[in-house]
């Protein structure tokens, strides 16, 4: 459903320095994420949150184990400020209907979208589109917002 209105700061793993990624890099992202998730089976222990050091270890480990070039992946912090987000379930082509719901929520709360040359619509792909049926794809859609004046 639609998330609340609050400042958002989050660490991300992004391929090729890009915030919005597509299918080409998903194998690299899943290899790194899987390595981090399964770290408990190794001598490498991760605390509560993933750090840059943990990420670097996972990239190196995934490259060795999977034979992938993960050098394009980047650990970065994104300070987005005020935003609203919604979980879209289904094919990418159906996203406009979900965005309409989110926009209606934003309007009802007294906010408006805040896009510019440096502030964008973001999508976070939670499903592996190579292995999951399109009607089950999960995508977090996030829009930057500001209070209406």
JOQUIMO-V274664 format. One record per backbone hydrogen bond with DSSP energy under -0.5 kcal/mol. CO is the residue of the C=O (numbers start at 1). NH is the residue of the N-H. If there is no record, write none. Layout:
co->[CO CO]
nh->[NH NH]
This chain:
co->[4 6 8 8 10 12 12 14 14 15 19 22 23 23 25 26 27 28 29 30 31 32 33 34 36 37 38 39 43 51 52 53 54 55 56 57 58 59 60 61 62 62 63 68 70 72 72 74 74 76 77 78 78 81 82 83 84 85 86 86 87 88 88 91 92 94 94 95 96 97 98 99 100 101 102 103 104 105 106 107 110 112 118 119 122 123 124 124 127 128 128 133 134 137 138 138 139 139 140 140 141 142 143 144 146]
nh->[6 83 80 81 78 14 76 17 74 18 21 25 26 27 29 30 31 32 33 34 35 36 37 38 39 40 41 42 45 55 56 57 58 59 60 61 62 63 64 65 66 68 67 70 73 16 17 14 76 12 79 10 80 8 145 6 143 3 88 141 89 90 139 94 95 97 98 99 100 101 102 103 104 105 106 107 108 109 111 110 148 146 120 116 142 125 126 140 129 131 132 136 137 90 126 127 88 141 124 142 86 122 84 114 112]
